[in-house]
Every structure is written in structure tokens, then in C-alpha cells.
């Protein structure tokens, strides 16, 4: 299996789980999954979306089964799940949610995730299978060295502000948050496109960026708090989940967020970025139809870059 970052994949390699010549899957997370558990307790649901493309001539039934390669196996649960069927010549997004008890200290653990396709609904007649390995980086940002903190209380805190709007609402801390959107009277804009499986992702056209100093650290992470997603149902706006894209010169991560839209419901998203001095960029999905005043965009607040020695 290719263990590469998203932008380094060819269209065929994006099928990270190639079950057969006509059935492929790829996950919505990179193989490196970061979780900032600062202030959290109990059990963490770690949702993983899987894009399934079934180009075969018959319906297939899919099942995910994972094993702990490295880590505390007793702390994990819900590692196996039946995902249901995908029709012949069909596509689907399936959600699998393993859970892990909140660690007591920084730890990296690995899962080997098998995806199996079956010909029958009783999951006994195996059609094909493949696997991908995931690394889960659990950390508490308060235990590391804070390299950057943006709360947007007095401005954009060094983030490029083209098409970035600062407002006194939907904040995670303080009074202000920001959102990415473009609109102009009489015009419609968006920054989404489809990947090779037909799923929407944010483009890099509207990028928000700043430099960071991560050299000298063994690991560096960036944390976002996506607090609210506005969605006006109507017009030609696409009905999609909130999306966040984070990239550097050598990495590209696309995260689909489970969040009830038009409701203040903060979600914390962490992404592993290179431990170097460089530039980090991000974009959320947005759509705007100015003439009819339909909009879709997400609020971001309290961005943290943290390093660990």
C-alpha cells in the first residue's frame, strides 16, 4: 500500500485500498491522524470516512476490521463494523467510528485497517480485500511548546486575510472568529472541486497562509477549532459536510467534519505538519450565490501550532 501524502498520489494511488481492478476505496484521512485531547476525558470517537467505488457488475457488501499493531489494544473498541452494500457501478461514502480511551500522556499508536468486500449480505463469500496502516498521534497541546496562537481578538494574527472575514460571533475563545468566503454583487463563487472518487474537496485557489518555525522539534501539529457552519438550503448550493484542507510544501490533508450545520457546535481538528521552518496553508469549503443571498461557509477560531521535542 502506498503511504504517501494526498498531493503526492496519482489518481490510481488515491485508491488507497484497491480490492480489485474494479473496486477501490480510499480514506478521507491521511495515514497520520492527529488528536489533541487537551481538556477531554472518557472515550474519543475517531470517525473515518471511506470513499467506495464499485465498478463491478454486481452489488458488494463491505466490512472494516482493524487490529492494533502498536499500542494499548485494550484501550480501543469498535474496531470492526459492517458497512453495508454498494450497488454495481455505484459509489458511496461509508463512516466507520473506532473509539479509544483518552490517554494519560502523549502516545503514538498504529492500526492496520482491513477492508473486505463480500458477494453476499451474510459476509461469508469474500470477493476481495486490502488494508492500510494508520498512525494515531495522541497529544495534549498544553504539554508542548506553543509556536503560534491565533485567537483573532485584535486582527488576523499573521494569517493572510484575502477573502478571510473577521466577525464577532461563533468564537471558540474570546469574541471573534474568522471565515473564508468570496462574494461580489451579481456573481457566484466557490472553492470546491471533485477528487478522483467523485467526492468534494476544497481547492487551493483561496488559501490562507502564514510561516511557522518548527525546526528543532521532533513533531509539530496545527490545531483548528471549527465552531459553526452556515448553510442556506436552496439555489445551487451543494449539500456537503464541512471540509478543511491543510497543506504545506510536502503535505496535503483533507478532513471531512461531522457537524450539524447552522448550529454552534465546536469541533477540534489537529493535523501533523513537517517539523521544519516553513509555510502552512488552510482552506475551508465555501459557496456563495450573492444574487440570491445563499451562502455556505465555516467559522474557524483559536488556531494553535505546537511543537514537541
N, C-alpha and C positions, 0 to 999 in steps of 0.2 A: 504494500500500500504506500502511495506517495505521502510523505509527511512534509508538506510544504505550506507556505502561506498562500492565501487566496489569490493574490495577484500574480503569483508565480505559476499557477496551474493553467494548463491548456484546457480547452473545453472538455476533452475526454477525461482529463485528470480530475476535473471538478466532480466527476462521478466517483467520489472517494471510495464508495462501496460499489464495485462492479460485480454484480451477481452473475450476469451472463451477458452475451452480446446485445441482448435486447431489454435488459432490466438493470437499471442503475439507481443509486441513491447517493446523495451527499448531505452532510450535516450542515446546519446553519451556524455552527460554532467552529472556530479553528481548533486544531488538536490541543492547543494550550488554552485552558479555561481558568480564568482568574476569579476568585471570590473573596471580597473584602467583608469579613464577618464582624467588623467593629460594631459594638453595641448590640449584637444579635445573640440569641440563645436558642436552645431547643434543636429542632431539625430543619435543615435547609433543603427546600425543593430545588433541584437543579434541572430545569426544563431544557430539553434538547429537541429541536425541530429537525425533522428529516424529510428531505425532498425525495419522493419516489417517482420514477418514470418507468412505466410498464409498457414497453413497446412490443410485448409478445402478443400472441393471438388468443390468449385465454386469461381469465381472471386469476390473480395470485393473492395469497394470504401471507402477511408479513408478521414477523415476530422478532423482537430485540432481546438479546440475552447478553449480559455483561459479567465479567469476572474481575476481581481486584488483583491486578498484577503486583502492585506495590502500595502498601498502606495498611490501615486498620480495617480489615474486612468486616468486622462486627459492627463498625460504625455506619456501614452502608445498608440500604434497604431498597426494595422495589427495583432491583437490577434487571428483572425480566418482565416483559409485557407483550401481550398480543396486540398488534396494531390494526388488525382488520384487513380488509381487502382493497385492492386497486384493480379496476376493470382493465380488460385488454385495451391497448392503445390509450391508456389513461395516465393521469398524473395526480398526485395528492401530496399534501403536507401532513405528516403524522407527528404527534407530540409524544415524547417519552420523558418521564419525570423520575429519575432516580433521586434518592434522598440520602443525605449524610448528616450525622450529628455534628453540631458546631464544635470544631476542635478547641483545645485549650491553649494551643500555641501554633506558630507558623509551621505548615507542613505541605509537602507536595506528594500527591498520590496519583496512581495510574490505573485506568480501567481499560480492559480490552473489550470492545463492544462488537458483538456479532449481530449481523442482520441476516435473517434466513427467510427465504421465500418458499411457500408451500403451494401445492396444487389443489389441496382440499381444505375446507374450513375447519377440519379437526386437527390441522397442523401435524400430520403424520407423513405425508408424501412430499419429501423435500425436493424442491426444484433447483435450488442453488443457494449459496451463502458466501459471505465475505465479512471482513472485520476491519476496524480502525482502532488505533490506540489513542486514548485521551489522557493528558496530564492535567490534573486539577491542582491549582495553586491557591491554597487557603492562607489568608493573612489578615492581620489587623493593622490598618494603616497607621494607627496611633503608636504602634510599636516600631515603625520605621522612621526614616528621615524625610520630612516633608520638603520636597524640592520646589513645589509650586502649589498655591491655593488661590482659586478664583471664586469669590462669593458675589461678585458683580455689584457690590454695595455702592461703590463710588465710580464705576466705569466698567470697561471691558477687561481689565486686569491683564493686558498684554495680548489678548486674543484678537486676531484681525476682525474688524467689525463690518466688513462689506456684507450687506444683507442680514446682519445679525442685529436683532432688536432687543433692547433692554427695557423691561417693564416692571412695575411694582405690583406683581401678582404671581401666584403659583411658585413661590420661593420654597426652597428646602431649608435654608438658613437665612436670617435677615429678612429683608423686604423685597429684594429684586431677583429676577430670573432673566434668562435670555431665550430667544427662539430664532430659528433660521427660517426665513421666508422671503420671497421676492414677489412684489406686485407692482403693477402700473396700470393706471386707468385705461380700460379698453383692451387689456391683454391678459393672457393666462400663462402661468409658468409652473414648472415642476422640476424636480431634480431626481426623478426615479427612472430606472430602466429595468429590463428583464435580464436575468442571468441565463446560463445555458439550460437550466431546467424549467425556465418559464416563470420563475418567481421574481418579484420586485426587489430591487436593492437601491440604495441611494447612489447617485452618481458622484463624481468628484468635481463637477462643474462649480458648485457653490461650496468652497472649502473654507473652513475656519482653522487657523493655524497659529502656532507660536513655537519658539525654540525652548528647549529644556536642556539641563545639564545632568546627564545620568552616568557619565563615565566615573569609574572608581567603585561602582556598585555591582553586585553580582546579579541583582534582579531589580527591575523598575516596572511600576504599574501606574496606569492612569485610571482614575475613578470618576464617574459621572453620576449625577442624580437627575433622572428624567422624571419630572414631577406631574406633568399634565399634558395630554394630547388633545388638541382641538380638532374636531371633525364635524363638518357640516354635511349631513347626508343629503345628497341632491346634486343636480348637474352631472358633470362627468368625473367627479372626484372618485378615485379608486378606493374601494373598501379594503384597506390593508392594515395590519398591525403596525404599531410604531417601529421604526427602524433606526439604528445607529450604525454608522460606519466610521472606523478609526484606522488611520493608516500613517505609516512613516515611509522612508525611502525603501525599506526592505520588508515591511509587513503590511497586511491589509486584513482587517477584521470586520465582519458584518454580523450584527446582533439583532435578532427579532425579539421584541419585548412584549410580554403578556401584560396588558394594562387595559382597564376599562376606560374608554375614551370619554372626554367631556366630564371627567371626574378627577379631582385632585387625589392622586394615588402614586406617591413617590416610589420609584424603582431605582436601585443602585446597580450600576453596571461597571465592572472592572475589566481592564484589558492589559495584558502583558505587552510591553513595548521594549525595544532594544536598550540595553544598559550602555548608553553612549551619549555624547553630546550631539543633539540633532534637532529635528523639527517633527512635531506631531500634529496631525490634521484630523478633523472630525466633521461629520455632516449628519444631520437627521433627514429623514424623508419629509418632503413638503409638497403641497399642491396649492395653487391659487387660481381662482376664477374671479377676477376683480369685477367684471361687469355684473355678475350675479351675486357677488359677495359670498362665495363659498370658499372656505379655507380648510386646510389640513396641515398642522404643524405641531411640534412638541417643544415643551419648555425644558430647559436644562439649567441646573444650578449646582453650585458647590463642586467644582472640578478640582481634583487633587492629584498631584503627581508625587509618588512616594518611592524612595529607594531603600533597598536592604543590602547590607554588606555581606 
